[in-house]
Amino acid sequence: MAKSNFEDNMENLEKIVTELEKGDLNLDESIAKFEDGIKISKECNKILEEAEKKITILLEKDGKVKEENFIAEE
């Protein structure tokens, strides 16, 4: 399985949620989809944690980490 990016993972997770919410799956199919969703969720969390570490490293100044609030520009 190729490593997906965050956006692809989120899209797949949304598809799984939609399928589960429809209620058309039998129990075994629902459990399998739920398991897939958990795996994708963990991968998304890992990607976000890695991004946070990179941001922390970029903000490091004089050997000390300077935490700053991130403000998204619109």
N, C-alpha and C positions, 0 to 999 in steps of 0.2 A: 504494500500500500504506500503510495507516494505521499510525502508530507504535504498537507494542504495548508493554505494560508488562513488567517483568521476569518476573512470575509467568506471564503468557501465553506469553512466549518460552520459559521453562523447560518449561512443559507441552508446547509444540510440539516442543521438542528431545527430551523424553522419548518422545514418540510416534515421532519419527524413529528414535531409538535402538532402540526396540522393533521397529519394522519391519525395520531393518537386521539385528538379532539373529535374527529369525525365519529369515532366509535364503531367503525366498520370492520375492525380487525378482531380476530379471535384472540383468546388469552395468550396462546403461544406466540403469535405474531406481535401482540402488544408488548409482551415481555422482551422479545428480541429487539423491537424498535426502541424500547426504553433503555435497554443495555447499550445499544448503539448511541443513543442520545447522551448517556452518561459518559461514554468514551470520548465523544466529540466535545462535550462540556469540559472534561478534564484537559483535553488538548488545547481548547481555547484559553483556559485558565493558565496553562503552562506558557502559552504564547504571550499572554498579558504579563505574567510574572517576568519573563525574559525581557520584554519591552521596558518594564519598570526598572529592572536592573541596569539596562543600557542607559536609560534617562538619568538614573542616579549617578552612574559613572560620568556621564557628560556634564553633570552639574558639580562634580567634585572639584574643589578649588583649594589650593594650598594644603593638600593632604587631608582636608576635612570635607565632609559631605555637607553641602548647603542645600537644604530642602526648600523648594519654592513651590508655590501653588501653580498648577498648570491652568492657563486660561486659553481656551480655544478661540482663535480668531474666526469671525464669521465673514 
